[in-house]
């Protein structure tokens, strides 16, 4: 199995430097990974580095806590598109979730979607499921399925989530079939990665991607 097609090679640590970005890009090209996900300030750099490789460029919006104003998120989305991002990963406003303000969340995504679709880009909404009840997760599936997002992502990776597999299965059960699933929980090894894929994940945001690739090669 070519696990590389499932991997978003990711570096989002707060002290990221340009050499980290270059290393991630070089590895993504060498191992034919799907996407490189980087902080917004490095999107231009990755666009140049990945220009002839076919590697997609992703970045984050409202990261990591998601409670920025809608106008701020729109500005981040526009700048990311201008800089050359192929995919945008926007963090849900968990404060709105906890206030049961689903109209706010619907307005947010429905304001962002025309920008994304108008530029031919893809969007992921990141749910911090470790902070959400099952009912809130299911309601979020309804909101973002109706909006027609490309992916829903389980977690930013900033919070531990022992229920990640259960959350993946719950979301896959209630989410529109056309919407794919990502996980922001780091898969520490090949077995853990395969368990996430079996639970419904279409893409894995991995910091330790090369370890997974090497383990996968040993399995074949």
C-alpha positions in Angstrom: 0.0 0.0 0.0 1.3 3.4 -1.0 0.7 5.3 2.3 2.2 8.4 0.8 -1.0 9.3 -1.0 -2.7 9.7 2.4 -0.1 12.0 3.9 -0.1 15.8 4.3 3.5 16.4 5.3 3.0 19.0 8.0 5.1 21.6 9.9 3.1 24.0 12.0 5.2 24.5 15.1 5.4 28.1 16.3 9.2 28.3 15.9 9.3 27.0 12.3 12.2 28.3 10.2 12.8 28.3 6.5 15.2 25.3 6.7 12.3 23.3 8.2 10.1 24.2 5.2 12.8 23.3 2.7 13.3 19.9 4.4 9.6 19.2 4.4 9.3 20.1 0.7 12.3 18.0 -0.3 11.0 15.0 1.6 7.5 15.4 0.0 9.0 15.4 -3.5 11.3 12.5 -2.8 8.6 10.3 -1.3 5.8 11.5 -3.6 3.6 12.7 -0.7 0.2 14.4 -1.4 0.5 17.8 0.3 2.8 20.1 2.3 1.0 22.0 5.0 2.9 25.1 6.4 2.3 28.3 8.3 0.8 31.1 6.2 4.1 33.1 6.1 5.8 30.3 4.2 3.2 29.6 1.5 5.1 31.7 -1.1 8.3 29.8 -0.4 6.6 26.4 -0.8 4.8 27.5 -3.9 8.2 28.1 -5.5 9.8 25.0 -4.1 6.9 22.8 -5.2 6.1 24.5 -8.5 7.4 21.7 -10.8 6.8 18.8 -8.5 3.0 18.5 -8.4 2.9 18.7 -4.6 0.0 20.7 -3.3 0.4 23.6 -0.9 -1.8 23.8 2.1 -2.0 26.4 4.9 -4.1 27.2 8.0 -6.6 29.9 8.9 -7.7 30.8 12.4 -5.1 28.4 13.7 -5.0 26.9 16.2 -8.0 28.0 18.2 -10.4 29.3 15.6 -12.1 32.1 17.5 -10.9 34.9 15.2 -13.6 37.2 13.8 -15.1 36.1 10.4 -13.5 39.2 8.8 -10.1 38.2 10.0 -10.5 34.7 8.7 -11.6 36.0 5.3 -8.5 38.2 5.2 -6.3 35.2 5.9 -8.1 33.1 3.2 -7.6 35.8 0.6 -3.9 36.3 1.4 -3.3 32.5 1.4 -4.9 32.2 -2.1 -2.9 35.2 -3.4 0.3 33.6 -2.0 -0.4 30.3 -3.9 -2.1 27.9 -1.5 -4.1 25.1 -3.1 -5.9 24.1 0.1 -7.1 26.1 3.1 -7.6 24.5 6.5 -9.8 26.7 8.7 -10.3 26.0 12.4 -13.9 25.9 13.7 -14.9 28.6 16.2 -15.3 26.3 19.2 -16.6 29.2 21.3 -19.5 29.5 18.9 -20.1 25.8 19.2 -20.3 26.0 22.9 -22.6 29.0 22.7 -24.8 26.9 20.4 -24.5 29.6 17.8 -24.7 27.5 14.7 -26.0 30.4 12.6 -22.7 32.2 13.3 -20.8 29.1 12.0 -23.1 28.7 9.0 -22.6 32.4 8.1 -18.8 32.0 8.5 -18.4 29.1 6.2 -21.0 30.4 3.7 -19.0 33.7 3.5 -15.7 31.9 2.9 -17.0 29.3 0.4 -17.5 31.7 -2.6 -13.9 32.9 -2.2 -12.6 29.3 -2.2 -14.7 28.1 -5.1 -14.2 31.3 -7.1 -10.5 30.6 -7.1 -10.7 26.9 -7.6 -9.3 26.0 -4.3 -10.2 23.4 -1.6 -11.2 23.9 2.0 -11.0 21.9 5.1 -12.8 22.7 8.3 -10.9 21.5 11.4 -13.2 20.4 14.3 -11.5 20.3 17.7 -13.5 17.2 18.6 -11.8 16.6 21.9 -13.7 19.7 23.1 -17.0 18.8 21.5 -19.9 16.5 22.5 -21.2 13.9 20.1 -24.3 16.0 19.5 -22.1 19.0 18.6 -20.0 16.9 16.3 -23.1 15.6 14.5 -24.5 19.1 14.1 -21.2 20.3 12.7 -21.4 17.5 10.2 -24.8 18.9 9.1 -23.5 22.5 8.8 -20.3 21.7 6.9 -21.9 19.0 4.7 -24.6 21.4 3.7 -22.0 24.0 2.9 -20.2 21.6 0.6 -16.7 21.7 2.1 -14.0 19.4 0.7 -12.8 18.0 4.0 -13.6 17.9 7.6 -10.5 17.4 9.8 -10.5 15.8 13.3 -8.4 17.9 15.5 -5.6 20.5 15.2 -3.1 18.2 16.9 -2.8 20.7 19.8 -5.1 18.6 22.0 -4.8 14.9 22.9 -7.8 12.9 21.9 -8.1 9.3 23.0 -11.4 9.1 21.2 -10.0 9.9 17.8 -11.1 6.6 16.2 -14.6 6.9 17.6 -14.8 10.5 16.4 -13.7 9.5 12.9 -16.3 6.8 12.7 -19.0 9.1 14.1 -18.2 11.8 11.6 -18.1 9.4 8.7 -21.5 8.1 9.7 -23.1 11.5 9.8 -21.2 13.6 7.2 -22.2 14.0 3.6 -20.6 11.3 1.5 -18.9 13.8 -0.9 -17.0 15.3 2.0 -13.7 13.6 2.8 -12.0 13.2 6.2 -8.6 14.3 7.5 -7.1 13.8 10.9 -4.8 16.3 12.6 -3.8 13.8 15.3 -0.2 12.7 14.7 0.0 9.0 13.8 3.1 7.8 15.7 3.7 4.7 13.6 2.4 2.7 10.6 -0.1 0.6 12.6 -1.6 3.8 14.1 -1.8 5.3 10.7 -3.6 2.3 9.2 -6.1 2.3 12.1 -7.0 5.9 11.3 -7.4 5.1 7.6 -9.6 2.1 8.4 -11.7 4.3 10.7 -12.4 6.6 7.7 -9.5 9.1 7.3 -8.7 9.9 3.7 -5.7 12.1 4.6 -3.3 12.1 7.6 -1.6 15.3 8.7 1.7 13.9 9.8 4.8 15.5 11.3 6.7 12.3 11.3 5.8 11.3 7.7 9.2 9.8 6.9 8.9 7.3 9.7 5.6 6.1 8.4 6.9 5.8 4.9 9.9 3.8 6.0 7.7 1.5 8.1 5.3 1.1 5.2 8.1 0.1 2.9 9.1 -2.6 5.4 5.6 -4.0 5.3 5.6 -4.5 1.6 
